[in-house]
Amino acid sequence: MSATITGFEPYISDDEVVFRMPGMTKGNLAQLRYTGKGPKFYKPSPRVVLYKWSDVQNWIEDHAQTKTR
């Protein structure tokens, strides 16, 4: 039997982030990680990248615009 942590937000993969964000690609997300301009992410091993959806949502909200440039 596995333990459940109350209030724990599961981690999601870059595939899930791309699925939830229309127009985003895995390549775009990787470039944002590389430049440090993307959402907060977790890297528990060299080949695994994880996100929390709340971090992605906060990043989106931080980039809200009121006009085009």
C-alpha positions, 0 to 999 in steps of 0.5 A: 500500500502506498502512502498518500501525502495530503496537499502533495502536487504531483510532478508532470513531464514536459509532454504533459506541459506541452499537452496543456499549453496550446502552441508550446512544443517540447523544443520551445520548452527545452529552449526556455529551460536552457535560457532560464526564461521558462517555468521552474523545473526539477531535474532529479536525474540527467535525463528526467525533467519534471514540472509542477503545473502550479509553477507553469501556471505562475510563469504564464501569469507572470507573462500576461500582456495588455498589448502587443509589442 
